Amino acid sequence: MKRNDEAEAMLRGELGRARQWALEHQMRVGTYLGAQDLVRVGQAHIMADTESLGETGVDFLESFVRMPEDERRVRIPTITDPRGTDFSASSRLKQQDWMVALERRASDAFEALGVLMTNTCINYQTIMPPVRGEHVAYGDTGVAIYCNSVLGARTNFEGGPSALAAGLTGFTPNYGFHLDAQRRGTLLVQTDWTPTALHEWGALGGVVGRLAGDYWNVPVLAGIDRVPGSDELKHFGAAMASFGSVAMFHIEGVTPEARNLADAFGRPPPSPIRIGRREAEALRASYDRPDEKLDVVVFSAPQLSLIEMQMLADMLRGRQVRVPLLAITSPQIKPDADRMGLSATIEQAGGMVLSGMCFYQSYARELAEANGWRRLATPSAKLTNIIGGYGYQPVLLSMQQCVDAACAGRIA
């Protein structure tokens, strides 16, 4: 891999041990993935929950804290994905003390490195969204696919150490979705149906993700008859990344690199794969079970935007839930939701507003055991796809159906 003088100085250790480690790590990753050189990045986003890090990962972070401050601090804006807990609500969730203590250690270590503890997977809706053509190093799959596809920024799925290395060096290996060739469409998906609800967009994203089934595939969706909103594209992309490890998609006439099919593919498009409402409904219905008992309703993965918080508050106003309802948003949106009375409305109905965490990254199996949760309803196709691995039986419903189920204590 080619390196400029600045990177070469880091590799020799002239800018400190932390940057030397980071550049060595990037050289190994880049060599393995066939990168020819490094590319400058403007931002980094690190997966930071301690269920992923574990004790060993936190010890690793703390090893940097013992280095001189001017050597260990990140060189570019570096932010974090959701934590494993909302510190103000851990006891209500019945999380154990060791979980909270480990989260605090990780947060303290990141802060010592100059990392901004944003604790969000919707930074593109709240914190300096990247612009078209900007190279970034993002860890969360939902963040990466949204920024590649909707904003036209450029990133690969960066593992935790790789995102930290990018923050420390200001570079990342120049391969994959940083390159023009990788961003072109590889399969054409023709639909005769445009979803109207967020869970439908998630289900459609899940169908497309399964069709793609490969990180290097870039699906191009044709037939959408209007421009989807940010929350719709958020659920669509997050589900696609979850069901198919997809890092980028195009929607003809909507996303910035797909003004038309020729633009998206850079060549004559292939024969289309045709899908529609039937396939999306089949995916949703695959989670239905005869047991109508409901234990918990979760709005998470991705975290809720301010608009989703308003929608949920409106649906709950004057009602009362019979089972736990968790509304999980970002630390950037929570204060606005508090100021506007949205959090109070949700909590007056018996819901719990949580900030800075993600449900499936929050020791979800232990939460299930401690609270007796098994049957879970959610409008998030991504969460539906993931949470079964933690011992839950999920069902994918609309936001309104989730609220109705929470108030009834059962799934209609």
BANU-687889 format. One record per residue (C-alpha): residue in three letters; x, y, z. Coordinates in nm, 3 decimals, decimal comma, m for minus. Example, Ala and Ser with C-alpha at 12.3 -4.5 7.8 and 13.67 -1.06 7.14 Angstrom:
residues 2
<pt residu="Ala" u="1,230" v="m0,450" w="0,780"/>
<pt residu="Ser" u="1,367" v="m0,106" w="0,714"/>
end
This chain:
residues 412
<pt residu="Met" u="0,000" v="0,000" w="0,000"/>
<pt residu="Lys" u="0,121" v="0,346" w="m0,089"/>
<pt residu="Arg" u="0,160" v="0,594" w="0,198"/>
<pt residu="Asn" u="0,225" v="0,966" w="0,201"/>
<pt residu="Asp" u="0,488" v="1,125" w="0,426"/>
<pt residu="Glu" u="0,237" v="1,189" w="0,703"/>
<pt residu="Ala" u="0,126" v="0,826" w="0,717"/>
<pt residu="Glu" u="0,486" v="0,711" w="0,694"/>
<pt residu="Ala" u="0,572" v="0,921" w="1,000"/>
<pt residu="Met" u="0,285" v="0,759" w="1,191"/>
<pt residu="Leu" u="0,405" v="0,414" w="1,092"/>
<pt residu="Arg" u="0,755" v="0,492" w="1,222"/>
<pt residu="Gly" u="0,607" v="0,601" w="1,556"/>
<pt residu="Glu" u="0,700" v="0,967" w="1,522"/>
<pt residu="Leu" u="0,344" v="1,074" w="1,615"/>
<pt residu="Gly" u="0,314" v="0,841" w="1,910"/>
<pt residu="Arg" u="0,238" v="0,478" w="1,987"/>
<pt residu="Ala" u="m0,140" v="0,510" w="1,940"/>
<pt residu="Arg" u="m0,110" v="0,636" w="1,583"/>
<pt residu="Gln" u="0,162" v="0,383" w="1,510"/>
<pt residu="Trp" u="m0,070" v="0,101" w="1,620"/>
<pt residu="Ala" u="m0,353" v="0,254" w="1,414"/>
<pt residu="Leu" u="m0,148" v="0,279" w="1,095"/>
<pt residu="Glu" u="m0,012" v="m0,074" w="1,139"/>
<pt residu="His" u="m0,370" v="m0,199" w="1,180"/>
<pt residu="Gln" u="m0,482" v="m0,015" w="0,867"/>
<pt residu="Met" u="m0,192" v="m0,156" w="0,668"/>
<pt residu="Arg" u="m0,292" v="m0,510" w="0,763"/>
<pt residu="Val" u="m0,661" v="m0,449" w="0,684"/>
<pt residu="Gly" u="m0,587" v="m0,267" w="0,359"/>
<pt residu="Thr" u="m0,339" v="m0,528" w="0,238"/>
<pt residu="Tyr" u="m0,587" v="m0,809" w="0,308"/>
<pt residu="Leu" u="m0,866" v="m0,627" w="0,120"/>
<pt residu="Gly" u="m0,651" v="m0,520" w="m0,173"/>
<pt residu="Ala" u="m0,633" v="m0,145" w="m0,107"/>
<pt residu="Gln" u="m0,372" v="0,034" w="m0,316"/>
<pt residu="Asp" u="m0,339" v="0,329" w="m0,078"/>
<pt residu="Leu" u="m0,505" v="0,525" w="0,201"/>
<pt residu="Val" u="m0,778" v="0,787" w="0,167"/>
<pt residu="Arg" u="m0,837" v="1,082" w="0,399"/>
<pt residu="Val" u="m1,163" v="1,067" w="0,594"/>
<pt residu="Gly" u="m1,357" v="1,352" w="0,751"/>
<pt residu="Gln" u="m1,535" v="1,161" w="1,027"/>
<pt residu="Ala" u="m1,528" v="0,829" w="1,212"/>
<pt residu="His" u="m1,810" v="0,645" w="1,390"/>
<pt residu="Ile" u="m1,726" v="0,366" w="1,636"/>
<pt residu="Met" u="m1,937" v="0,073" w="1,754"/>
<pt residu="Ala" u="m1,898" v="0,122" w="2,129"/>
<pt residu="Asp" u="m2,132" v="m0,100" w="2,330"/>
<pt residu="Thr" u="m1,967" v="m0,318" w="2,591"/>
<pt residu="Glu" u="m2,160" v="m0,630" w="2,495"/>
<pt residu="Ser" u="m1,950" v="m0,618" w="2,178"/>
<pt residu="Leu" u="m1,633" v="m0,493" w="2,349"/>
<pt residu="Gly" u="m1,638" v="m0,718" w="2,652"/>
<pt residu="Glu" u="m1,383" v="m0,689" w="2,932"/>
<pt residu="Thr" u="m1,097" v="m0,746" w="2,688"/>
<pt residu="Gly" u="m1,211" v="m0,467" w="2,458"/>
<pt residu="Val" u="m1,246" v="m0,221" w="2,744"/>
<pt residu="Asp" u="m0,898" v="m0,315" w="2,870"/>
<pt residu="Phe" u="m0,770" v="m0,248" w="2,517"/>
<pt residu="Leu" u="m0,927" v="0,099" w="2,514"/>
<pt residu="Glu" u="m0,787" v="0,178" w="2,856"/>
<pt residu="Ser" u="m0,438" v="0,089" w="2,737"/>
<pt residu="Phe" u="m0,449" v="0,404" w="2,520"/>
<pt residu="Val" u="m0,545" v="0,620" w="2,817"/>
<pt residu="Arg" u="m0,207" v="0,552" w="2,974"/>
<pt residu="Met" u="m0,033" v="0,712" w="2,675"/>
<pt residu="Pro" u="0,050" v="1,087" w="2,661"/>
<pt residu="Glu" u="m0,260" v="1,294" w="2,586"/>
<pt residu="Asp" u="m0,122" v="1,454" w="2,270"/>
<pt residu="Glu" u="m0,047" v="1,109" w="2,126"/>
<pt residu="Arg" u="m0,378" v="0,939" w="2,202"/>
<pt residu="Arg" u="m0,638" v="1,198" w="2,100"/>
<pt residu="Val" u="m0,826" v="1,147" w="1,773"/>
<pt residu="Arg" u="m0,739" v="1,378" w="1,483"/>
<pt residu="Ile" u="m1,083" v="1,404" w="1,319"/>
<pt residu="Pro" u="m1,441" v="1,426" w="1,455"/>
<pt residu="Thr" u="m1,507" v="1,080" w="1,600"/>
<pt residu="Ile" u="m1,843" v="0,976" w="1,740"/>
<pt residu="Thr" u="m1,998" v="0,661" w="1,888"/>
<pt residu="Asp" u="m2,279" v="0,418" w="1,820"/>
<pt residu="Pro" u="m2,535" v="0,345" w="2,097"/>
<pt residu="Arg" u="m2,420" v="0,222" w="2,436"/>
<pt residu="Gly" u="m2,543" v="m0,092" w="2,610"/>
<pt residu="Thr" u="m2,747" v="0,103" w="2,864"/>
<pt residu="Asp" u="m2,919" v="0,428" w="2,951"/>
<pt residu="Phe" u="m2,743" v="0,505" w="3,278"/>
<pt residu="Ser" u="m3,055" v="0,675" w="3,417"/>
<pt residu="Ala" u="m3,275" v="0,371" w="3,351"/>
<pt residu="Ser" u="m3,049" v="0,069" w="3,409"/>
<pt residu="Ser" u="m3,216" v="m0,027" w="3,738"/>
<pt residu="Arg" u="m3,564" v="m0,011" w="3,583"/>
<pt residu="Leu" u="m3,442" v="m0,238" w="3,305"/>
<pt residu="Lys" u="m3,298" v="m0,474" w="3,570"/>
<pt residu="Gln" u="m2,951" v="m0,454" w="3,421"/>
<pt residu="Gln" u="m2,676" v="m0,574" w="3,652"/>
<pt residu="Asp" u="m2,425" v="m0,345" w="3,820"/>
<pt residu="Trp" u="m2,129" v="m0,497" w="3,634"/>
<pt residu="Met" u="m2,287" v="m0,406" w="3,300"/>
<pt residu="Val" u="m2,322" v="m0,042" w="3,400"/>
<pt residu="Ala" u="m1,971" v="m0,031" w="3,547"/>
<pt residu="Leu" u="m1,822" v="m0,168" w="3,225"/>
<pt residu="Glu" u="m2,014" v="0,090" w="3,020"/>
<pt residu="Arg" u="m1,880" v="0,371" w="3,237"/>
<pt residu="Arg" u="m1,525" v="0,247" w="3,196"/>
<pt residu="Ala" u="m1,563" v="0,236" w="2,817"/>
<pt residu="Ser" u="m1,718" v="0,584" w="2,808"/>
<pt residu="Asp" u="m1,438" v="0,727" w="3,023"/>
<pt residu="Ala" u="m1,174" v="0,570" w="2,798"/>
<pt residu="Phe" u="m1,332" v="0,705" w="2,479"/>
<pt residu="Glu" u="m1,363" v="1,052" w="2,629"/>
<pt residu="Ala" u="m0,992" v="1,043" w="2,720"/>
<pt residu="Leu" u="m0,922" v="0,976" w="2,352"/>
<pt residu="Gly" u="m1,123" v="1,283" w="2,249"/>
<pt residu="Val" u="m1,412" v="1,076" w="2,113"/>
<pt residu="Leu" u="m1,754" v="1,242" w="2,131"/>
<pt residu="Met" u="m1,994" v="1,011" w="2,315"/>
<pt residu="Thr" u="m2,290" v="1,071" w="2,084"/>
<pt residu="Asn" u="m2,426" v="0,718" w="2,144"/>
<pt residu="Thr" u="m2,640" v="0,713" w="1,833"/>
<pt residu="Cys" u="m2,707" v="0,507" w="1,522"/>
<pt residu="Ile" u="m2,893" v="0,797" w="1,355"/>
<pt residu="Asn" u="m2,609" v="1,048" w="1,345"/>
<pt residu="Tyr" u="m2,704" v="1,122" w="0,984"/>
<pt residu="Gln" u="m3,032" v="1,267" w="1,115"/>
<pt residu="Thr" u="m2,875" v="1,465" w="1,398"/>
<pt residu="Ile" u="m2,497" v="1,528" w="1,386"/>
<pt residu="Met" u="m2,317" v="1,688" w="1,090"/>
<pt residu="Pro" u="m2,437" v="1,449" w="0,817"/>
<pt residu="Pro" u="m2,163" v="1,379" w="0,563"/>
<pt residu="Val" u="m2,199" v="1,532" w="0,219"/>
<pt residu="Arg" u="m2,189" v="1,368" w="m0,120"/>
<pt residu="Gly" u="m1,843" v="1,244" w="m0,205"/>
<pt residu="Glu" u="m1,709" v="1,281" w="0,151"/>
<pt residu="His" u="m1,499" v="0,985" w="0,265"/>
<pt residu="Val" u="m1,583" v="0,869" w="0,618"/>
<pt residu="Ala" u="m1,518" v="0,563" w="0,837"/>
<pt residu="Tyr" u="m1,849" v="0,443" w="0,983"/>
<pt residu="Gly" u="m1,904" v="0,134" w="1,195"/>
<pt residu="Asp" u="m2,280" v="0,086" w="1,227"/>
<pt residu="Thr" u="m2,426" v="m0,096" w="0,925"/>
<pt residu="Gly" u="m2,744" v="0,113" w="0,920"/>
<pt residu="Val" u="m2,537" v="0,431" w="0,935"/>
<pt residu="Ala" u="m2,306" v="0,315" w="0,656"/>
<pt residu="Ile" u="m2,580" v="0,208" w="0,415"/>
<pt residu="Tyr" u="m2,777" v="0,531" w="0,466"/>
<pt residu="Cys" u="m2,474" v="0,752" w="0,415"/>
<pt residu="Asn" u="m2,351" v="0,560" w="0,109"/>
<pt residu="Ser" u="m2,693" v="0,540" w="m0,054"/>
<pt residu="Val" u="m2,899" v="0,841" w="0,051"/>
<pt residu="Leu" u="m2,628" v="1,101" w="0,115"/>
<pt residu="Gly" u="m2,372" v="0,985" w="m0,140"/>
<pt residu="Ala" u="m2,089" v="0,979" w="0,117"/>
<pt residu="Arg" u="m1,833" v="0,698" w="0,099"/>
<pt residu="Thr" u="m1,764" v="0,435" w="0,365"/>
<pt residu="Asn" u="m1,721" v="0,066" w="0,421"/>
<pt residu="Phe" u="m1,851" v="m0,122" w="0,725"/>
<pt residu="Glu" u="m1,569" v="m0,041" w="0,968"/>
<pt residu="Gly" u="m1,509" v="m0,275" w="1,260"/>
<pt residu="Gly" u="m1,452" v="m0,111" w="1,599"/>
<pt residu="Pro" u="m1,069" v="m0,116" w="1,588"/>
<pt residu="Ser" u="m1,070" v="0,006" w="1,227"/>
<pt residu="Ala" u="m1,300" v="0,299" w="1,304"/>
<pt residu="Leu" u="m1,083" v="0,390" w="1,603"/>
<pt residu="Ala" u="m0,775" v="0,368" w="1,381"/>
<pt residu="Ala" u="m0,938" v="0,606" w="1,133"/>
<pt residu="Gly" u="m1,009" v="0,852" w="1,413"/>
<pt residu="Leu" u="m0,647" v="0,840" w="1,526"/>
<pt residu="Thr" u="m0,490" v="0,870" w="1,180"/>
<pt residu="Gly" u="m0,747" v="1,059" w="0,970"/>
<pt residu="Phe" u="m0,712" v="0,789" w="0,702"/>
<pt residu="Thr" u="m0,873" v="0,460" w="0,607"/>
<pt residu="Pro" u="m0,775" v="0,194" w="0,350"/>
<pt residu="Asn" u="m0,898" v="0,297" w="0,006"/>
<pt residu="Tyr" u="m1,102" v="m0,002" w="m0,110"/>
<pt residu="Gly" u="m1,463" v="m0,108" w="m0,156"/>
<pt residu="Phe" u="m1,724" v="0,168" w="m0,139"/>
<pt residu="His" u="m1,464" v="0,442" w="m0,144"/>
<pt residu="Leu" u="m1,410" v="0,353" w="m0,511"/>
<pt residu="Asp" u="m1,637" v="0,447" w="m0,803"/>
<pt residu="Ala" u="m1,639" v="0,097" w="m0,948"/>
<pt residu="Gln" u="m1,776" v="m0,068" w="m0,632"/>
<pt residu="Arg" u="m2,064" v="0,178" w="m0,604"/>
<pt residu="Arg" u="m2,228" v="0,081" w="m0,933"/>
<pt residu="Gly" u="m2,539" v="m0,132" w="m0,932"/>
<pt residu="Thr" u="m2,507" v="m0,509" w="m0,965"/>
<pt residu="Leu" u="m2,871" v="m0,627" w="m0,969"/>
<pt residu="Leu" u="m3,198" v="m0,464" w="m1,072"/>
<pt residu="Val" u="m3,500" v="m0,508" w="m0,847"/>
<pt residu="Gln" u="m3,830" v="m0,400" w="m1,003"/>
<pt residu="Thr" u="m4,123" v="m0,336" w="m0,768"/>
<pt residu="Asp" u="m4,486" v="m0,254" w="m0,844"/>
<pt residu="Trp" u="m4,552" v="m0,139" w="m0,488"/>
<pt residu="Thr" u="m4,445" v="0,162" w="m0,283"/>
<pt residu="Pro" u="m4,479" v="0,109" w="0,094"/>
<pt residu="Thr" u="m4,671" v="0,361" w="0,303"/>
<pt residu="Ala" u="m4,568" v="0,262" w="0,659"/>
<pt residu="Leu" u="m4,225" v="0,237" w="0,820"/>
<pt residu="His" u="m4,251" v="m0,137" w="0,895"/>
<pt residu="Glu" u="m4,344" v="m0,196" w="0,530"/>
<pt residu="Trp" u="m4,031" v="m0,013" w="0,417"/>
<pt residu="Gly" u="m3,836" v="m0,233" w="0,656"/>
<pt residu="Ala" u="m3,998" v="m0,548" w="0,519"/>
<pt residu="Leu" u="m3,923" v="m0,442" w="0,162"/>
<pt residu="Gly" u="m3,563" v="m0,372" w="0,263"/>
<pt residu="Gly" u="m3,542" v="m0,718" w="0,414"/>
<pt residu="Val" u="m3,665" v="m0,877" w="0,091"/>
<pt residu="Val" u="m3,411" v="m0,683" w="m0,116"/>
<pt residu="Gly" u="m3,136" v="m0,766" w="0,133"/>
<pt residu="Arg" u="m3,207" v="m1,138" w="0,106"/>
<pt residu="Leu" u="m3,203" v="m1,113" w="m0,273"/>
<pt residu="Ala" u="m2,866" v="m0,937" w="m0,267"/>
<pt residu="Gly" u="m2,721" v="m1,154" w="0,008"/>
<pt residu="Asp" u="m2,368" v="m1,020" w="m0,033"/>
<pt residu="Tyr" u="m2,175" v="m0,720" w="0,095"/>
<pt residu="Trp" u="m2,037" v="m0,651" w="m0,253"/>
<pt residu="Asn" u="m2,378" v="m0,652" w="m0,426"/>
<pt residu="Val" u="m2,542" v="m0,313" w="m0,487"/>
<pt residu="Pro" u="m2,916" v="m0,348" w="m0,556"/>
<pt residu="Val" u="m3,093" v="m0,091" w="m0,771"/>
<pt residu="Leu" u="m3,464" v="m0,050" w="m0,695"/>
<pt residu="Ala" u="m3,694" v="0,066" w="m0,973"/>
<pt residu="Gly" u="m4,068" v="0,133" w="m0,961"/>
<pt residu="Ile" u="m4,092" v="0,345" w="m0,644"/>
<pt residu="Asp" u="m4,352" v="0,609" w="m0,733"/>
<pt residu="Arg" u="m4,255" v="0,887" w="m0,489"/>
<pt residu="Val" u="m3,954" v="1,016" w="m0,297"/>
<pt residu="Pro" u="m3,942" v="0,840" w="0,043"/>
<pt residu="Gly" u="m3,875" v="1,041" w="0,357"/>
<pt residu="Ser" u="m3,570" v="1,012" w="0,580"/>
<pt residu="Asp" u="m3,732" v="0,773" w="0,831"/>
<pt residu="Glu" u="m3,863" v="0,552" w="0,551"/>
<pt residu="Leu" u="m3,519" v="0,528" w="0,393"/>
<pt residu="Lys" u="m3,369" v="0,472" w="0,738"/>
<pt residu="His" u="m3,582" v="0,163" w="0,799"/>
<pt residu="Phe" u="m3,541" v="0,042" w="0,440"/>
<pt residu="Gly" u="m3,161" v="0,060" w="0,451"/>
<pt residu="Ala" u="m3,119" v="m0,070" w="0,806"/>
<pt residu="Ala" u="m3,325" v="m0,379" w="0,724"/>
<pt residu="Met" u="m3,140" v="m0,437" w="0,397"/>
<pt residu="Ala" u="m2,806" v="m0,424" w="0,577"/>
<pt residu="Ser" u="m2,934" v="m0,660" w="0,846"/>
<pt residu="Phe" u="m3,093" v="m0,920" w="0,617"/>
<pt residu="Gly" u="m2,825" v="m0,913" w="0,348"/>
<pt residu="Ser" u="m2,508" v="m0,740" w="0,478"/>
<pt residu="Val" u="m2,567" v="m0,483" w="0,202"/>
<pt residu="Ala" u="m2,367" v="m0,160" w="0,232"/>
<pt residu="Met" u="m2,523" v="0,041" w="m0,051"/>
<pt residu="Phe" u="m2,837" v="0,058" w="m0,266"/>
<pt residu="His" u="m2,977" v="0,286" w="m0,533"/>
<pt residu="Ile" u="m3,339" v="0,391" w="m0,596"/>
<pt residu="Glu" u="m3,397" v="0,507" w="m0,950"/>
<pt residu="Gly" u="m3,470" v="0,879" w="m0,960"/>
<pt residu="Val" u="m3,431" v="0,917" w="m0,581"/>
<pt residu="Thr" u="m3,080" v="0,850" w="m0,452"/>
<pt residu="Pro" u="m2,804" v="1,085" w="m0,570"/>
<pt residu="Glu" u="m2,606" v="0,837" w="m0,778"/>
<pt residu="Ala" u="m2,910" v="0,696" w="m0,958"/>
<pt residu="Arg" u="m3,075" v="0,970" w="m1,162"/>
<pt residu="Asn" u="m3,165" v="0,687" w="m1,401"/>
<pt residu="Leu" u="m3,070" v="0,322" w="m1,450"/>
<pt residu="Ala" u="m2,778" v="0,405" w="m1,677"/>
<pt residu="Asp" u="m2,643" v="0,633" w="m1,407"/>
<pt residu="Ala" u="m2,682" v="0,364" w="m1,138"/>
<pt residu="Phe" u="m2,524" v="0,079" w="m1,334"/>
<pt residu="Gly" u="m2,276" v="0,254" w="m1,560"/>
<pt residu="Arg" u="m2,367" v="m0,008" w="m1,819"/>
<pt residu="Pro" u="m2,686" v="m0,162" w="m1,964"/>
<pt residu="Pro" u="m2,893" v="m0,286" w="m1,666"/>
<pt residu="Pro" u="m2,943" v="m0,660" w="m1,614"/>
<pt residu="Ser" u="m3,279" v="m0,836" w="m1,633"/>
<pt residu="Pro" u="m3,495" v="m0,730" w="m1,339"/>
<pt residu="Ile" u="m3,599" v="m0,937" w="m1,039"/>
<pt residu="Arg" u="m3,965" v="m0,856" w="m0,973"/>
<pt residu="Ile" u="m4,102" v="m0,817" w="m0,620"/>
<pt residu="Gly" u="m4,388" v="m0,634" w="m0,454"/>
<pt residu="Arg" u="m4,629" v="m0,626" w="m0,163"/>
<pt residu="Arg" u="m4,672" v="m1,004" w="m0,160"/>
<pt residu="Glu" u="m4,304" v="m1,072" w="m0,093"/>
<pt residu="Ala" u="m4,282" v="m0,804" w="0,176"/>
<pt residu="Glu" u="m4,595" v="m0,931" w="0,348"/>
<pt residu="Ala" u="m4,463" v="m1,287" w="0,335"/>
<pt residu="Leu" u="m4,149" v="m1,173" w="0,516"/>
<pt residu="Arg" u="m4,357" v="m0,993" w="0,779"/>
<pt residu="Ala" u="m4,597" v="m1,285" w="0,820"/>
<pt residu="Ser" u="m4,310" v="m1,530" w="0,870"/>
<pt residu="Tyr" u="m4,281" v="m1,395" w="1,225"/>
<pt residu="Asp" u="m4,648" v="m1,446" w="1,312"/>
<pt residu="Arg" u="m4,724" v="m1,716" w="1,570"/>
<pt residu="Pro" u="m5,051" v="m1,854" w="1,712"/>
<pt residu="Asp" u="m4,955" v="m1,740" w="2,063"/>
<pt residu="Glu" u="m5,111" v="m1,396" w="2,110"/>
<pt residu="Lys" u="m4,949" v="m1,325" w="2,449"/>
<pt residu="Leu" u="m4,726" v="m1,016" w="2,444"/>
<pt residu="Asp" u="m4,442" v="m0,937" w="2,684"/>
<pt residu="Val" u="m4,275" v="m0,620" w="2,554"/>
<pt residu="Val" u="m4,300" v="m0,363" w="2,274"/>
<pt residu="Val" u="m3,975" v="m0,209" w="2,151"/>
<pt residu="Phe" u="m3,919" v="0,096" w="1,932"/>
<pt residu="Ser" u="m3,548" v="0,070" w="1,854"/>
<pt residu="Ala" u="m3,293" v="m0,028" w="1,589"/>
<pt residu="Pro" u="m3,274" v="0,234" w="1,451"/>
<pt residu="Gln" u="m3,326" v="0,486" w="1,729"/>
<pt residu="Leu" u="m3,635" v="0,703" w="1,690"/>
<pt residu="Ser" u="m3,618" v="1,038" w="1,513"/>
<pt residu="Leu" u="m3,800" v="1,338" w="1,659"/>
<pt residu="Ile" u="m4,078" v="1,282" w="1,404"/>
<pt residu="Glu" u="m4,116" v="0,919" w="1,514"/>
<pt residu="Met" u="m4,125" v="1,033" w="1,878"/>
<pt residu="Gln" u="m4,409" v="1,269" w="1,789"/>
<pt residu="Met" u="m4,596" v="0,996" w="1,603"/>
<pt residu="Leu" u="m4,563" v="0,760" w="1,900"/>
<pt residu="Ala" u="m4,671" v="1,027" w="2,149"/>
<pt residu="Asp" u="m4,980" v="1,106" w="1,940"/>
<pt residu="Met" u="m5,074" v="0,738" w="1,926"/>
<pt residu="Leu" u="m5,037" v="0,699" w="2,304"/>
<pt residu="Arg" u="m5,206" v="1,021" w="2,413"/>
<pt residu="Gly" u="m5,489" v="0,941" w="2,657"/>
<pt residu="Arg" u="m5,414" v="0,567" w="2,653"/>
<pt residu="Gln" u="m5,243" v="0,327" w="2,895"/>
<pt residu="Val" u="m5,014" v="0,037" w="2,811"/>
<pt residu="Arg" u="m5,046" v="m0,299" w="2,982"/>
<pt residu="Val" u="m4,703" v="m0,435" w="2,891"/>
<pt residu="Pro" u="m4,364" v="m0,259" w="2,890"/>
<pt residu="Leu" u="m4,320" v="m0,023" w="2,596"/>
<pt residu="Leu" u="m3,966" v="0,101" w="2,530"/>
<pt residu="Ala" u="m3,916" v="0,410" w="2,312"/>
<pt residu="Ile" u="m3,544" v="0,441" w="2,241"/>
<pt residu="Thr" u="m3,399" v="0,757" w="2,091"/>
<pt residu="Ser" u="m3,068" v="0,939" w="2,068"/>
<pt residu="Pro" u="m2,918" v="1,176" w="2,328"/>
<pt residu="Gln" u="m2,950" v="1,453" w="2,070"/>
<pt residu="Ile" u="m3,326" v="1,404" w="2,024"/>
<pt residu="Lys" u="m3,423" v="1,318" w="2,382"/>
<pt residu="Pro" u="m3,389" v="1,680" w="2,513"/>
<pt residu="Asp" u="m3,608" v="1,810" w="2,231"/>
<pt residu="Ala" u="m3,865" v="1,538" w="2,298"/>
<pt residu="Asp" u="m3,859" v="1,636" w="2,666"/>
<pt residu="Arg" u="m3,895" v="2,007" w="2,586"/>
<pt residu="Met" u="m4,189" v="1,947" w="2,354"/>
<pt residu="Gly" u="m4,372" v="1,723" w="2,600"/>
<pt residu="Leu" u="m4,341" v="1,413" w="2,383"/>
<pt residu="Ser" u="m4,145" v="1,213" w="2,642"/>
<pt residu="Ala" u="m4,399" v="1,306" w="2,911"/>
<pt residu="Thr" u="m4,690" v="1,192" w="2,694"/>
<pt residu="Ile" u="m4,524" v="0,856" w="2,628"/>
<pt residu="Glu" u="m4,438" v="0,806" w="2,995"/>
<pt residu="Gln" u="m4,784" v="0,914" w="3,115"/>
<pt residu="Ala" u="m4,918" v="0,628" w="2,906"/>
<pt residu="Gly" u="m4,684" v="0,392" w="3,090"/>
<pt residu="Gly" u="m4,407" v="0,380" w="2,831"/>
<pt residu="Met" u="m4,037" v="0,421" w="2,905"/>
<pt residu="Val" u="m3,829" v="0,671" w="2,704"/>
<pt residu="Leu" u="m3,465" v="0,561" w="2,684"/>
<pt residu="Ser" u="m3,170" v="0,750" w="2,544"/>
<pt residu="Gly" u="m2,834" v="0,659" w="2,394"/>
<pt residu="Met" u="m2,876" v="0,282" w="2,384"/>
<pt residu="Cys" u="m2,992" v="0,016" w="2,140"/>
<pt residu="Phe" u="m3,208" v="m0,271" w="2,252"/>
<pt residu="Tyr" u="m3,021" v="m0,561" w="2,094"/>
<pt residu="Gln" u="m2,684" v="m0,422" w="2,209"/>
<pt residu="Ser" u="m2,803" v="m0,394" w="2,568"/>
<pt residu="Tyr" u="m2,753" v="m0,748" w="2,697"/>
<pt residu="Ala" u="m3,090" v="m0,837" w="2,547"/>
<pt residu="Arg" u="m3,076" v="m1,202" w="2,654"/>
<pt residu="Glu" u="m3,013" v="m1,100" w="3,015"/>
<pt residu="Leu" u="m3,293" v="m0,843" w="2,991"/>
<pt residu="Ala" u="m3,528" v="m1,118" w="2,875"/>
<pt residu="Glu" u="m3,434" v="m1,343" w="3,165"/>
<pt residu="Ala" u="m3,452" v="m1,067" w="3,427"/>
<pt residu="Asn" u="m3,787" v="m0,928" w="3,307"/>
<pt residu="Gly" u="m3,957" v="m1,243" w="3,182"/>
<pt residu="Trp" u="m3,973" v="m1,113" w="2,825"/>
<pt residu="Arg" u="m4,012" v="m1,346" w="2,531"/>
<pt residu="Arg" u="m4,284" v="m1,233" w="2,289"/>
<pt residu="Leu" u="m4,177" v="m0,897" w="2,143"/>
<pt residu="Ala" u="m4,353" v="m0,660" w="1,903"/>
<pt residu="Thr" u="m4,167" v="m0,396" w="1,704"/>
<pt residu="Pro" u="m4,205" v="m0,186" w="1,387"/>
<pt residu="Ser" u="m3,834" v="m0,244" w="1,310"/>
<pt residu="Ala" u="m3,762" v="m0,514" w="1,054"/>
<pt residu="Lys" u="m3,395" v="m0,495" w="1,153"/>
<pt residu="Leu" u="m3,475" v="m0,570" w="1,516"/>
<pt residu="Thr" u="m3,712" v="m0,848" w="1,412"/>
<pt residu="Asn" u="m3,431" v="m1,011" w="1,215"/>
<pt residu="Ile" u="m3,176" v="m0,987" w="1,496"/>
<pt residu="Ile" u="m3,359" v="m1,034" w="1,822"/>
<pt residu="Gly" u="m3,459" v="m1,398" w="1,773"/>
<pt residu="Gly" u="m3,096" v="m1,489" w="1,832"/>
<pt residu="Tyr" u="m3,133" v="m1,353" w="2,187"/>
<pt residu="Gly" u="m3,421" v="m1,587" w="2,275"/>
<pt residu="Tyr" u="m3,715" v="m1,365" w="2,179"/>
<pt residu="Gln" u="m4,013" v="m1,444" w="1,957"/>
<pt residu="Pro" u="m4,056" v="m1,120" w="1,758"/>
<pt residu="Val" u="m4,342" v="m0,999" w="1,543"/>
<pt residu="Leu" u="m4,319" v="m0,714" w="1,291"/>
<pt residu="Leu" u="m4,612" v="m0,470" w="1,318"/>
<pt residu="Ser" u="m4,688" v="m0,112" w="1,226"/>
<pt residu="Met" u="m4,634" v="0,160" w="1,488"/>
<pt residu="Gln" u="m5,010" v="0,182" w="1,543"/>
<pt residu="Gln" u="m5,044" v="m0,195" w="1,576"/>
<pt residu="Cys" u="m4,758" v="m0,198" w="1,827"/>
<pt residu="Val" u="m4,931" v="0,069" w="2,037"/>
<pt residu="Asp" u="m5,265" v="m0,113" w="2,018"/>
<pt residu="Ala" u="m5,098" v="m0,439" w="2,119"/>
<pt residu="Ala" u="m4,919" v="m0,272" w="2,412"/>
<pt residu="Cys" u="m5,248" v="m0,123" w="2,534"/>
<pt residu="Ala" u="m5,436" v="m0,450" w="2,490"/>
<pt residu="Gly" u="m5,159" v="m0,667" w="2,633"/>
<pt residu="Arg" u="m5,196" v="m0,902" w="2,340"/>
<pt residu="Ile" u="m5,138" v="m0,918" w="1,965"/>
<pt residu="Ala" u="m5,462" v="m0,882" w="1,774"/>
end
